[in-house]
């Protein structure tokens, strides 16, 4: 079906009839990982864009090989999904050209050419992965995630939170201040973890209540103040600089001493 007969629809009422209109709409999207999708089939493009957008990615779509190559060279993209058979410029030519020019952006090739020889050609030309059509959109998104993670260095997850000389081990669930282990009750641990994950940021009572207790804040309760008071006695004993501060009218913050 021709591109002009297909529509991209969103619940917000936006209507996209082609790649150019879709790209214009993205001016209002906040910065995030940027993906370039080079795909001439609008149905396939719609599936790719919808799935990657649901996964929190910002997707630019172009429907021909020549513009796709121009975008890939000049744009700041974190990953490219690339169809093999494109109008104006073949996908294999695009990936070969990009690698020759030194563009190292990860490329997921997507094609109906499913023979082993074709897949090998795509990978040897410089593709980082090769997905054959038809494909499951969640598998496609997972492959994109893996390539992004690999390209970003796949950082090890943080296991120890630190604020000044206060440490919280997320594996052993132990806290220590100035080298001394602290005995925390389960709710105190959750409260401290939330504060430390957001160190330097003022957290309102509502934010704390919903994160730690898991239900909506009751303005009439002093539950948070009681637990903060107990936590302070353990975290900020006499002789040590206090780390937990009350911001009047706003909430609480944990931060290094000024």
GROMACS elastic network, one bead per residue, 0.5 to 0.9 nm:
[ bonds ]
;  ai    aj funct       b0    kb
    1     4     6  0.84852   500
    1     5     6  0.68474   500
    1     6     6  0.76137   500
    1    41     6  0.81835   500
    1    42     6  0.83226   500
    1    43     6  0.85923   500
    2     5     6  0.55911   500
    2     6     6  0.71664   500
    2    41     6  0.81408   500
    2    42     6  0.79751   500
    3     6     6  0.55078   500
    3     7     6  0.82578   500
    3    17     6  0.76054   500
    3    18     6  0.66688   500
    3    19     6  0.89916   500
    3    40     6  0.79216   500
    3    41     6  0.70673   500
    3    42     6  0.56359   500
    3    43     6  0.84670   500
    3    63     6  0.87105   500
    4     7     6  0.76927   500
    4    17     6  0.61085   500
    4    18     6  0.65657   500
    4    42     6  0.88582   500
    5    17     6  0.76747   500
    6    16     6  0.86839   500
    6    17     6  0.63317   500
    6    18     6  0.79535   500
    6    42     6  0.67987   500
    6    43     6  0.75345   500
    7    15     6  0.67744   500
    7    16     6  0.56773   500
    7    18     6  0.74657   500
    7    42     6  0.83807   500
    7    43     6  0.89675   500
    7    46     6  0.86923   500
    8    14     6  0.81428   500
    8    15     6  0.57883   500
    8    17     6  0.63051   500
    8    18     6  0.80481   500
    8    22     6  0.81361   500
    8    42     6  0.88292   500
    8    46     6  0.67131   500
    9    12     6  0.84468   500
    9    13     6  0.71106   500
    9    14     6  0.62231   500
    9    15     6  0.51697   500
    9    16     6  0.66386   500
   10    13     6  0.56924   500
   10    14     6  0.56058   500
   10    15     6  0.69164   500
   10    16     6  0.88779   500
   11    14     6  0.74710   500
   14    25     6  0.83473   500
   15    21     6  0.83391   500
   15    22     6  0.84200   500
   16    19     6  0.76016   500
   16    20     6  0.84135   500
   16    21     6  0.54734   500
   16    22     6  0.55204   500
   16    25     6  0.84341   500
   17    20     6  0.83009   500
   17    21     6  0.65766   500
   17    22     6  0.76907   500
   18    21     6  0.56011   500
   18    22     6  0.64443   500
   18    23     6  0.88392   500
   18    42     6  0.80358   500
   18    61     6  0.89836   500
   18    62     6  0.86789   500
   18    63     6  0.83856   500
   19    22     6  0.50507   500
   19    23     6  0.61416   500
   19    24     6  0.86913   500
   19    42     6  0.86025   500
   19    60     6  0.81047   500
   19    61     6  0.55508   500
   19    62     6  0.53699   500
   19    63     6  0.64840   500
   20    23     6  0.51754   500
   20    24     6  0.63419   500
   20    25     6  0.88537   500
   20    61     6  0.80235   500
   20    62     6  0.74645   500
   21    24     6  0.50908   500
   21    25     6  0.63748   500
   21    26     6  0.89504   500
   22    25     6  0.52623   500
   22    26     6  0.66918   500
   22    60     6  0.75963   500
   22    61     6  0.72194   500
   23    26     6  0.53169   500
   23    27     6  0.74589   500
   23    59     6  0.84273   500
   23    60     6  0.58546   500
   23    61     6  0.67534   500
   23    62     6  0.83741   500
   24    27     6  0.58795   500
   24    28     6  0.85484   500
   25    28     6  0.63217   500
   25    29     6  0.77600   500
   26    29     6  0.50758   500
   26    30     6  0.84534   500
   26    58     6  0.77934   500
   26    59     6  0.81070   500
   26    60     6  0.77303   500
   27    30     6  0.81219   500
   29    32     6  0.85253   500
   29    58     6  0.73949   500
   30    58     6  0.82821   500
   31    34     6  0.79675   500
   31    58     6  0.74733   500
   32    56     6  0.75595   500
   32    57     6  0.61809   500
   32    58     6  0.59890   500
   33    56     6  0.80042   500
   33    57     6  0.54276   500
   33    58     6  0.59301   500
   33    59     6  0.84230   500
   33    77     6  0.75992   500
   33    78     6  0.61406   500
   33    79     6  0.83855   500
   33   148     6  0.87709   500
   34    57     6  0.62613   500
   34    59     6  0.58256   500
   34    60     6  0.74393   500
   34    76     6  0.75566   500
   34    77     6  0.51029   500
   34    78     6  0.54346   500
   34    79     6  0.69562   500
   34    80     6  0.88307   500
   35    52     6  0.85069   500
   35    57     6  0.69695   500
   35    58     6  0.60304   500
   35    60     6  0.61512   500
   35    61     6  0.84690   500
   35    77     6  0.57199   500
   35    78     6  0.59258   500
   35    79     6  0.50426   500
   35    80     6  0.56725   500
   35    81     6  0.74569   500
   36    58     6  0.86416   500
   36    59     6  0.58585   500
   36    61     6  0.60167   500
   36    62     6  0.77730   500
   36    68     6  0.80596   500
   36    71     6  0.79016   500
   36    72     6  0.72957   500
   36    75     6  0.87716   500
   36    77     6  0.64778   500
   36    78     6  0.81234   500
   36    79     6  0.64342   500
   36    81     6  0.62601   500
   36    82     6  0.82531   500
   37    45     6  0.73544   500
   37    48     6  0.78427   500
   37    49     6  0.78250   500
   37    59     6  0.68445   500
   37    60     6  0.60489   500
   37    62     6  0.63885   500
   37    63     6  0.83496   500
   37    68     6  0.80687   500
   37    79     6  0.86661   500
   37    80     6  0.58347   500
   37    82     6  0.62178   500
   37    83     6  0.83292   500
   38    45     6  0.81380   500
   38    60     6  0.85351   500
   38    61     6  0.60430   500
   38    62     6  0.51486   500
   38    63     6  0.58435   500
   38    64     6  0.67579   500
   38    65     6  0.69356   500
   38    67     6  0.86813   500
   38    68     6  0.56750   500
   38    69     6  0.86859   500
   38    80     6  0.74858   500
   38    81     6  0.61527   500
   38    83     6  0.61097   500
   38    86     6  0.83240   500
   38    91     6  0.86000   500
   39    42     6  0.72940   500
   39    44     6  0.73971   500
   39    45     6  0.59002   500
   39    61     6  0.73198   500
   39    62     6  0.64501   500
   39    63     6  0.50145   500
   39    64     6  0.68137   500
   39    65     6  0.81561   500
   39    68     6  0.87080   500
   39    81     6  0.80084   500
   39    82     6  0.65364   500
   39    83     6  0.53587   500
   39    84     6  0.85932   500
   39    85     6  0.86090   500
   39    86     6  0.70671   500
   39   110     6  0.87617   500
   40    43     6  0.89675   500
   40    44     6  0.82681   500
   40    45     6  0.74379   500
   40    62     6  0.74341   500
   40    64     6  0.58028   500
   40    65     6  0.83375   500
   40    83     6  0.77509   500
   40    85     6  0.83455   500
   40    86     6  0.61358   500
   40    87     6  0.72667   500
   41    44     6  0.55178   500
   41    45     6  0.61459   500
   41    46     6  0.86659   500
   41    63     6  0.72954   500
   41    86     6  0.89639   500
   42    46     6  0.59090   500
   42    47     6  0.85767   500
   42    63     6  0.77870   500
   43    46     6  0.51560   500
   43    47     6  0.64627   500
   43    48     6  0.88169   500
   44    47     6  0.51752   500
   44    48     6  0.62811   500
   44    49     6  0.86296   500
   45    48     6  0.50968   500
   45    49     6  0.59887   500
   45    50     6  0.83911   500
   45    61     6  0.73401   500
   45    62     6  0.89022   500
   45    63     6  0.84726   500
   46    49     6  0.51984   500
   46    50     6  0.59358   500
   46    51     6  0.84727   500
   47    50     6  0.52542   500
   47    51     6  0.60928   500
   47    52     6  0.85295   500
   47   137     6  0.69344   500
   48    51     6  0.53698   500
   48    52     6  0.60888   500
   48    53     6  0.83495   500
   48    59     6  0.88099   500
   48    81     6  0.88463   500
   48   137     6  0.68334   500
   48   140     6  0.79179   500
   48   141     6  0.81563   500
   49    52     6  0.53824   500
   49    53     6  0.58758   500
   49    54     6  0.84674   500
   49    57     6  0.88586   500
   49    58     6  0.85675   500
   49    59     6  0.61297   500
   49    60     6  0.81366   500
   49    61     6  0.77005   500
   50    53     6  0.52006   500
   50    54     6  0.61552   500
   50    55     6  0.87247   500
   50    59     6  0.89842   500
   51    54     6  0.51249   500
   51    55     6  0.64350   500
   51    57     6  0.89838   500
   51   137     6  0.63779   500
   51   138     6  0.72531   500
   51   140     6  0.85488   500
   51   141     6  0.67923   500
   52    56     6  0.65997   500
   52    57     6  0.54953   500
   52    58     6  0.75881   500
   52    59     6  0.71973   500
   52   137     6  0.86951   500
   52   140     6  0.87267   500
   52   141     6  0.61429   500
   52   144     6  0.85170   500
   53    56     6  0.51463   500
   53    58     6  0.61797   500
   53    59     6  0.68396   500
   54    57     6  0.73360   500
   55   141     6  0.76058   500
   61    68     6  0.84848   500
   62    65     6  0.80674   500
   62    67     6  0.68193   500
   62    68     6  0.59438   500
   62    71     6  0.85961   500
   63    67     6  0.78603   500
   63    68     6  0.74554   500
   63    86     6  0.78543   500
   63    87     6  0.80540   500
   64    67     6  0.58970   500
   64    68     6  0.60972   500
   64    69     6  0.88279   500
   64    86     6  0.58572   500
   64    87     6  0.52999   500
   64    88     6  0.62991   500
   64    89     6  0.71719   500
   64    90     6  0.89542   500
   65    69     6  0.61220   500
   65    70     6  0.86604   500
   65    83     6  0.87574   500
   65    85     6  0.86885   500
   65    86     6  0.55179   500
   65    87     6  0.59212   500
   65    88     6  0.55397   500
   65    90     6  0.62072   500
   65    91     6  0.67200   500
   65    94     6  0.72525   500
   66    69     6  0.53054   500
   66    70     6  0.64464   500
   66    71     6  0.87937   500
   66    86     6  0.89288   500
   66    87     6  0.80321   500
   66    88     6  0.58085   500
   66    89     6  0.54364   500
   66    90     6  0.86315   500
   66    94     6  0.83416   500
   67    70     6  0.50064   500
   67    71     6  0.61396   500
   67    72     6  0.84981   500
   67    88     6  0.88417   500
   67    89     6  0.88973   500
   68    71     6  0.51789   500
   68    72     6  0.60607   500
   68    73     6  0.86123   500
   68    82     6  0.87013   500
   68    89     6  0.87512   500
   68    94     6  0.81425   500
   69    72     6  0.50144   500
   69    73     6  0.61412   500
   69    74     6  0.85538   500
   69    89     6  0.83995   500
   69    94     6  0.60030   500
   69    95     6  0.85671   500
   69    97     6  0.83909   500
   69    98     6  0.77674   500
   70    73     6  0.52958   500
   70    74     6  0.60769   500
   70    75     6  0.79786   500
   71    74     6  0.52166   500
   71    75     6  0.51159   500
   71    76     6  0.85196   500
   71    77     6  0.88041   500
   72    75     6  0.55512   500
   72    76     6  0.77173   500
   72    77     6  0.71939   500
   72    80     6  0.76290   500
   72    98     6  0.77880   500
   72   103     6  0.82843   500
   72   105     6  0.83722   500
   73    76     6  0.82607   500
   73    98     6  0.71302   500
   73   101     6  0.85304   500
   73   103     6  0.70795   500
   77    80     6  0.71856   500
   77   105     6  0.70594   500
   78   105     6  0.62139   500
   78   106     6  0.71184   500
   78   148     6  0.70681   500
   78   151     6  0.83039   500
   79   105     6  0.56499   500
   79   107     6  0.59389   500
   79   108     6  0.76989   500
   79   144     6  0.76735   500
   79   147     6  0.77943   500
   79   148     6  0.69733   500
   79   151     6  0.89945   500
   80   105     6  0.70221   500
   80   106     6  0.62850   500
   80   108     6  0.61666   500
   80   109     6  0.82007   500
   80   144     6  0.89435   500
   81   106     6  0.86411   500
   81   107     6  0.58131   500
   81   109     6  0.57820   500
   81   110     6  0.67790   500
   81   144     6  0.84104   500
   82    91     6  0.64266   500
   82    94     6  0.86332   500
   82    95     6  0.83330   500
   82   107     6  0.68075   500
   82   108     6  0.60941   500
   82   110     6  0.57708   500
   82   111     6  0.81431   500
   82   127     6  0.89723   500
   83    86     6  0.65760   500
   83    90     6  0.83285   500
   83    91     6  0.57977   500
   83    92     6  0.87593   500
   83   108     6  0.86794   500
   83   109     6  0.58515   500
   83   111     6  0.54453   500
   83   112     6  0.86650   500
   84    90     6  0.61126   500
   84    92     6  0.60958   500
   84    93     6  0.89481   500
   84    94     6  0.89895   500
   84   109     6  0.68637   500
   84   110     6  0.65897   500
   84   111     6  0.53635   500
   84   112     6  0.80022   500
   84   113     6  0.77495   500
   84   122     6  0.83258   500
   85    89     6  0.82142   500
   85    90     6  0.55143   500
   85    91     6  0.59607   500
   85    92     6  0.82786   500
   85   111     6  0.72790   500
   85   112     6  0.84846   500
   85   113     6  0.86706   500
   86    89     6  0.59486   500
   86    90     6  0.51362   500
   86    91     6  0.62623   500
   87    90     6  0.68831   500
   89    92     6  0.85597   500
   89    93     6  0.68418   500
   89    94     6  0.70809   500
   90    93     6  0.53326   500
   90    94     6  0.64499   500
   91    95     6  0.63306   500
   91    96     6  0.85798   500
   91   109     6  0.81656   500
   91   122     6  0.87395   500
   92    95     6  0.53838   500
   92    96     6  0.61666   500
   92    97     6  0.85129   500
   92   121     6  0.81603   500
   92   122     6  0.64352   500
   92   125     6  0.69724   500
   92   126     6  0.88651   500
   92   127     6  0.88955   500
   93    96     6  0.51718   500
   93    97     6  0.59765   500
   93    98     6  0.85484   500
   93   125     6  0.85749   500
   94    97     6  0.51550   500
   94    98     6  0.61401   500
   94    99     6  0.86829   500
   95    98     6  0.51420   500
   95    99     6  0.62386   500
   95   100     6  0.85495   500
   95   107     6  0.78247   500
   95   109     6  0.89553   500
   95   122     6  0.81156   500
   95   125     6  0.64363   500
   95   126     6  0.59731   500
   95   127     6  0.66654   500
   96    99     6  0.53502   500
   96   100     6  0.61339   500
   96   101     6  0.86481   500
   96   125     6  0.53660   500
   96   126     6  0.63207   500
   96   127     6  0.86883   500
   97   100     6  0.50724   500
   97   101     6  0.61642   500
   97   102     6  0.86936   500
   97   103     6  0.87084   500
   98   101     6  0.51121   500
   98   102     6  0.63286   500
   98   103     6  0.51588   500
   98   104     6  0.76400   500
   98   105     6  0.86326   500
   98   126     6  0.83889   500
   99   102     6  0.50021   500
   99   103     6  0.54097   500
   99   104     6  0.65730   500
   99   105     6  0.88826   500
   99   125     6  0.79890   500
   99   126     6  0.62966   500
  100   103     6  0.75456   500
  101   104     6  0.88999   500
  103   106     6  0.89659   500
  104   107     6  0.86039   500
  105   151     6  0.83857   500
  106   126     6  0.89492   500
  106   127     6  0.73845   500
  106   128     6  0.59822   500
  106   129     6  0.85251   500
  106   147     6  0.65841   500
  106   148     6  0.76084   500
  106   151     6  0.72670   500
  107   126     6  0.77994   500
  107   127     6  0.52098   500
  107   128     6  0.53131   500
  107   129     6  0.67553   500
  107   130     6  0.86176   500
  107   144     6  0.89612   500
  107   147     6  0.82884   500
  108   127     6  0.62616   500
  108   128     6  0.59197   500
  108   130     6  0.57679   500
  108   131     6  0.72047   500
  108   140     6  0.88852   500
  108   143     6  0.79119   500
  108   144     6  0.72477   500
  108   147     6  0.82175   500
  109   119     6  0.88720   500
  109   122     6  0.72055   500
  109   123     6  0.83384   500
  109   127     6  0.62552   500
  109   128     6  0.77129   500
  109   129     6  0.61265   500
  109   131     6  0.60909   500
  109   132     6  0.82702   500
  110   113     6  0.86526   500
  110   129     6  0.86150   500
  110   130     6  0.59307   500
  110   132     6  0.56599   500
  110   133     6  0.67923   500
  110   135     6  0.88728   500
  111   114     6  0.70064   500
  111   119     6  0.88869   500
  111   130     6  0.77746   500
  111   131     6  0.65465   500
  111   132     6  0.50193   500
  111   133     6  0.55377   500
  111   134     6  0.84159   500
  112   115     6  0.89657   500
  112   131     6  0.86484   500
  112   132     6  0.54800   500
  112   134     6  0.71293   500
  113   116     6  0.87928   500
  113   118     6  0.62180   500
  113   119     6  0.75059   500
  113   132     6  0.68161   500
  113   133     6  0.78022   500
  114   117     6  0.83120   500
  114   118     6  0.65095   500
  114   119     6  0.65385   500
  114   131     6  0.83787   500
  114   132     6  0.55909   500
  114   133     6  0.75974   500
  115   118     6  0.52764   500
  115   119     6  0.63833   500
  115   120     6  0.86862   500
  116   119     6  0.51183   500
  116   120     6  0.61078   500
  116   121     6  0.85727   500
  117   120     6  0.51169   500
  117   121     6  0.61574   500
  117   122     6  0.87241   500
  118   121     6  0.50252   500
  118   122     6  0.62771   500
  118   123     6  0.87197   500
  119   122     6  0.51825   500
  119   123     6  0.62963   500
  119   124     6  0.85923   500
  119   129     6  0.89384   500
  119   130     6  0.63709   500
  119   131     6  0.84741   500
  119   132     6  0.85411   500
  120   123     6  0.51715   500
  120   124     6  0.59641   500
  120   125     6  0.83792   500
  120   130     6  0.87667   500
  121   124     6  0.52160   500
  121   125     6  0.59934   500
  121   126     6  0.88051   500
  121   127     6  0.88844   500
  122   125     6  0.52000   500
  122   126     6  0.67132   500
  122   127     6  0.56528   500
  122   128     6  0.86944   500
  122   129     6  0.84134   500
  122   130     6  0.71798   500
  123   126     6  0.53725   500
  123   128     6  0.62282   500
  123   129     6  0.66268   500
  123   130     6  0.69715   500
  124   127     6  0.68321   500
  124   128     6  0.89245   500
  127   130     6  0.70139   500
  128   147     6  0.77501   500
  129   143     6  0.78687   500
  129   147     6  0.82754   500
  131   134     6  0.87495   500
  131   135     6  0.72647   500
  131   140     6  0.74644   500
  131   143     6  0.87339   500
  132   135     6  0.63424   500
  133   136     6  0.87302   500
  135   138     6  0.86848   500
  135   139     6  0.73672   500
  135   140     6  0.71320   500
  136   139     6  0.53428   500
  136   140     6  0.64136   500
  136   141     6  0.88465   500
  137   141     6  0.61886   500
  137   142     6  0.85779   500
  138   141     6  0.50312   500
  138   142     6  0.61251   500
  138   143     6  0.86475   500
  139   143     6  0.62179   500
  139   144     6  0.86332   500
  140   143     6  0.51861   500
  140   144     6  0.63156   500
  140   145     6  0.86976   500
  141   144     6  0.50271   500
  141   145     6  0.61568   500
  141   146     6  0.86934   500
  142   146     6  0.62422   500
  142   147     6  0.87117   500
  143   146     6  0.51221   500
  143   147     6  0.62866   500
  143   148     6  0.86327   500
  144   147     6  0.52039   500
  144   148     6  0.61413   500
  144   149     6  0.85340   500
  145   148     6  0.51334   500
  145   149     6  0.60371   500
  145   150     6  0.84999   500
  146   149     6  0.50999   500
  146   150     6  0.60551   500
  146   151     6  0.85102   500
  147   150     6  0.50702   500
  147   151     6  0.60500   500
  147   152     6  0.85341   500
  148   151     6  0.50538   500
  148   152     6  0.60586   500
  148   153     6  0.86786   500
  148   154     6  0.85094   500
  149   152     6  0.51029   500
  149   153     6  0.63759   500
  149   155     6  0.81927   500
  150   153     6  0.53404   500
  150   154     6  0.54035   500
  151   154     6  0.73678   500
  152   155     6  0.74849   500
  153   156     6  0.89375   500
  154   157     6  0.88399   500
  155   158     6  0.86650   500
  156   159     6  0.86462   500
  158   161     6  0.73720   500
  158   170     6  0.82998   500
  159   168     6  0.83813   500
  159   169     6  0.61061   500
  159   170     6  0.51823   500
  159   171     6  0.63533   500
  160   167     6  0.66828   500
  160   168     6  0.55562   500
  160   170     6  0.58498   500
  160   171     6  0.79774   500
  161   166     6  0.82027   500
  161   167     6  0.56694   500
  161   168     6  0.50771   500
  161   169     6  0.65795   500
  161   170     6  0.75722   500
  161   193     6  0.80087   500
  161   196     6  0.65549   500
  161   197     6  0.70901   500
  162   165     6  0.70195   500
  162   166     6  0.56430   500
  162   168     6  0.65231   500
  162   169     6  0.89354   500
  162   196     6  0.72363   500
  162   197     6  0.89905   500
  162   199     6  0.89450   500
  163   166     6  0.51862   500
  163   167     6  0.66453   500
  163   168     6  0.89277   500
  163   196     6  0.69764   500
  163   199     6  0.72735   500
  163   243     6  0.80136   500
  163   254     6  0.77924   500
  163   255     6  0.63631   500
  163   256     6  0.59648   500
  164   167     6  0.80768   500
  164   177     6  0.88170   500
  164   178     6  0.89381   500
  164   243     6  0.82066   500
  164   255     6  0.77375   500
  164   256     6  0.53035   500
  164   257     6  0.77553   500
  165   176     6  0.80882   500
  165   177     6  0.56490   500
  165   178     6  0.52761   500
  165   179     6  0.76731   500
  165   256     6  0.87102   500
  166   175     6  0.73929   500
  166   176     6  0.57994   500
  166   178     6  0.65529   500
  166   179     6  0.81854   500
  166   235     6  0.78626   500
  166   243     6  0.86947   500
  167   174     6  0.82411   500
  167   175     6  0.56136   500
  167   176     6  0.53199   500
  167   177     6  0.64079   500
  167   178     6  0.86361   500
  167   179     6  0.86164   500
  168   171     6  0.89927   500
  168   172     6  0.87998   500
  168   173     6  0.68890   500
  168   174     6  0.59030   500
  168   176     6  0.66427   500
  168   177     6  0.89741   500
  168   189     6  0.88537   500
  168   192     6  0.83290   500
  168   193     6  0.73349   500
  168   196     6  0.82484   500
  169   172     6  0.56577   500
  169   173     6  0.52093   500
  169   174     6  0.52779   500
  169   175     6  0.62734   500
  169   176     6  0.86416   500
  170   174     6  0.73017   500
  170   175     6  0.89066   500
  170   193     6  0.83934   500
  171   174     6  0.79944   500
  172   175     6  0.88757   500
  173   189     6  0.77629   500
  174   181     6  0.72351   500
  174   182     6  0.73128   500
  174   183     6  0.79677   500
  174   184     6  0.80801   500
  174   189     6  0.85313   500
  175   180     6  0.84013   500
  175   181     6  0.58923   500
  175   182     6  0.54153   500
  175   183     6  0.75057   500
  175   184     6  0.76432   500
  175   189     6  0.82137   500
  176   179     6  0.57182   500
  176   180     6  0.50942   500
  176   182     6  0.52712   500
  176   183     6  0.87167   500
  176   235     6  0.83836   500
  177   180     6  0.52749   500
  177   181     6  0.66478   500
  177   182     6  0.71582   500
  177   234     6  0.88652   500
  177   235     6  0.67648   500
  177   236     6  0.86078   500
  178   181     6  0.85575   500
  178   240     6  0.86916   500
  182   234     6  0.67373   500
  182   235     6  0.77482   500
  183   234     6  0.78575   500
  184   187     6  0.79791   500
  184   188     6  0.56758   500
  184   189     6  0.57803   500
  184   231     6  0.80441   500
  184   234     6  0.81686   500
  185   188     6  0.51422   500
  185   189     6  0.61728   500
  185   190     6  0.88038   500
  186   189     6  0.51120   500
  186   190     6  0.63906   500
  186   191     6  0.86898   500
  187   190     6  0.51133   500
  187   191     6  0.61196   500
  187   192     6  0.85528   500
  187   212     6  0.71975   500
  187   213     6  0.82194   500
  187   227     6  0.81591   500
  188   191     6  0.50289   500
  188   192     6  0.60420   500
  188   193     6  0.84791   500
  188   227     6  0.68557   500
  188   228     6  0.81588   500
  188   230     6  0.81194   500
  188   231     6  0.63455   500
  189   192     6  0.51416   500
  189   193     6  0.60337   500
  189   194     6  0.85823   500
  189   231     6  0.89032   500
  190   193     6  0.51214   500
  190   194     6  0.61960   500
  190   195     6  0.86512   500
  190   211     6  0.86002   500
  190   212     6  0.60322   500
  191   194     6  0.52749   500
  191   195     6  0.62953   500
  191   196     6  0.86860   500
  191   208     6  0.74583   500
  191   211     6  0.84133   500
  191   212     6  0.60295   500
  191   227     6  0.82433   500
  191   228     6  0.81355   500
  191   231     6  0.84891   500
  192   195     6  0.50918   500
  192   196     6  0.60508   500
  192   197     6  0.84877   500
  192   231     6  0.77946   500
  192   254     6  0.88694   500
  193   196     6  0.51408   500
  193   197     6  0.59744   500
  193   198     6  0.85462   500
  194   197     6  0.52573   500
  194   198     6  0.64221   500
  194   199     6  0.85835   500
  194   208     6  0.76557   500
  194   211     6  0.76417   500
  194   212     6  0.76858   500
  195   198     6  0.52882   500
  195   199     6  0.58989   500
  195   200     6  0.87011   500
  195   201     6  0.83094   500
  195   202     6  0.88817   500
  195   203     6  0.76511   500
  195   208     6  0.84364   500
  195   244     6  0.87261   500
  195   252     6  0.82474   500
  195   253     6  0.67476   500
  195   254     6  0.60121   500
  196   200     6  0.84041   500
  196   253     6  0.88008   500
  196   254     6  0.65809   500
  196   255     6  0.82108   500
  198   201     6  0.56020   500
  198   202     6  0.81211   500
  198   203     6  0.80089   500
  198   253     6  0.81803   500
  198   254     6  0.79256   500
  199   202     6  0.82100   500
  199   253     6  0.67464   500
  199   254     6  0.52792   500
  199   255     6  0.55086   500
  199   256     6  0.85160   500
  200   253     6  0.61580   500
  200   254     6  0.59444   500
  200   256     6  0.79435   500
  201   252     6  0.83124   500
  201   253     6  0.58178   500
  201   254     6  0.74882   500
  201   255     6  0.81204   500
  202   246     6  0.88713   500
  202   247     6  0.74297   500
  202   250     6  0.71203   500
  202   251     6  0.61333   500
  202   252     6  0.54875   500
  202   254     6  0.80028   500
  203   206     6  0.81300   500
  203   207     6  0.61504   500
  203   208     6  0.65628   500
  203   250     6  0.74045   500
  203   251     6  0.53728   500
  203   252     6  0.53509   500
  203   253     6  0.61419   500
  204   207     6  0.52080   500
  204   208     6  0.63402   500
  204   209     6  0.85686   500
  204   249     6  0.87430   500
  204   250     6  0.56070   500
  204   252     6  0.65173   500
  204   253     6  0.89016   500
  205   208     6  0.51172   500
  205   209     6  0.59286   500
  205   210     6  0.85441   500
  205   217     6  0.74823   500
  205   219     6  0.86602   500
  205   224     6  0.70575   500
  205   225     6  0.88620   500
  205   250     6  0.77502   500
  205   251     6  0.55387   500
  205   252     6  0.76170   500
  206   209     6  0.51073   500
  206   210     6  0.61456   500
  206   211     6  0.84985   500
  206   216     6  0.73067   500
  206   217     6  0.51807   500
  206   218     6  0.81684   500
  206   219     6  0.83876   500
  206   251     6  0.86900   500
  207   210     6  0.54302   500
  207   211     6  0.61131   500
  207   212     6  0.85123   500
  207   217     6  0.81649   500
  208   211     6  0.52119   500
  208   212     6  0.58588   500
  208   213     6  0.78879   500
  208   217     6  0.86063   500
  208   224     6  0.77628   500
  208   251     6  0.88064   500
  208   252     6  0.89146   500
  209   212     6  0.54832   500
  209   213     6  0.54263   500
  209   214     6  0.68081   500
  209   215     6  0.69477   500
  209   216     6  0.68938   500
  209   217     6  0.56019   500
  209   218     6  0.84895   500
  209   223     6  0.87186   500
  209   224     6  0.70620   500
  210   213     6  0.55994   500
  210   216     6  0.55798   500
  210   217     6  0.64501   500
  211   214     6  0.54390   500
  211   215     6  0.78915   500
  212   215     6  0.85201   500
  213   216     6  0.84343   500
  213   217     6  0.89718   500
  217   220     6  0.87652   500
  217   221     6  0.82860   500
  218   221     6  0.56970   500
  218   222     6  0.88898   500
  219   222     6  0.81617   500
  221   224     6  0.76928   500
  221   225     6  0.87280   500
  222   225     6  0.52883   500
  222   226     6  0.62525   500
  222   227     6  0.88096   500
  223   226     6  0.52517   500
  223   227     6  0.63747   500
  223   228     6  0.86439   500
  224   227     6  0.52256   500
  224   228     6  0.60023   500
  224   229     6  0.84372   500
  225   228     6  0.50740   500
  225   229     6  0.60151   500
  225   230     6  0.86493   500
  226   229     6  0.51206   500
  226   230     6  0.63565   500
  226   231     6  0.86858   500
  227   230     6  0.50544   500
  227   231     6  0.60517   500
  227   232     6  0.84690   500
  228   231     6  0.50120   500
  228   232     6  0.60027   500
  228   233     6  0.87063   500
  228   244     6  0.84676   500
  228   252     6  0.87736   500
  229   232     6  0.51277   500
  229   233     6  0.65019   500
  230   233     6  0.53286   500
  230   234     6  0.68540   500
  230   235     6  0.88829   500
  231   234     6  0.52944   500
  231   235     6  0.60034   500
  231   236     6  0.80645   500
  231   244     6  0.89113   500
  232   236     6  0.51251   500
  232   237     6  0.73283   500
  232   242     6  0.81112   500
  232   243     6  0.84439   500
  232   244     6  0.68141   500
  233   236     6  0.56432   500
  233   237     6  0.55525   500
  233   238     6  0.85754   500
  234   237     6  0.60544   500
  235   240     6  0.88747   500
  235   242     6  0.77906   500
  235   243     6  0.75991   500
  235   244     6  0.80602   500
  236   239     6  0.82482   500
  236   240     6  0.61240   500
  236   241     6  0.68002   500
  236   243     6  0.66188   500
  236   244     6  0.75608   500
  237   240     6  0.60344   500
  237   241     6  0.83664   500
  237   242     6  0.78432   500
  238   241     6  0.81533   500
  238   242     6  0.86895   500
  239   242     6  0.89997   500
  240   243     6  0.88383   500
  241   256     6  0.86797   500
  241   257     6  0.64116   500
  242   245     6  0.74036   500
  242   254     6  0.89378   500
  242   255     6  0.89013   500
  242   256     6  0.84341   500
  242   257     6  0.68965   500
  243   253     6  0.81692   500
  243   254     6  0.53717   500
  243   255     6  0.54804   500
  243   256     6  0.59636   500
  243   257     6  0.62107   500
  244   252     6  0.70585   500
  244   253     6  0.58199   500
  244   255     6  0.67660   500
  244   256     6  0.88770   500
  245   251     6  0.87184   500
  245   252     6  0.57702   500
  245   253     6  0.54273   500
  245   254     6  0.62376   500
  245   255     6  0.79600   500
  246   249     6  0.87621   500
  246   250     6  0.80932   500
  246   251     6  0.60927   500
  246   253     6  0.66192   500
  246   254     6  0.89693   500
  247   250     6  0.54254   500
  247   251     6  0.52791   500
  247   252     6  0.56189   500
  247   253     6  0.72640   500
  248   251     6  0.65793   500
  248   252     6  0.83706   500
  255   258     6  0.84015   500
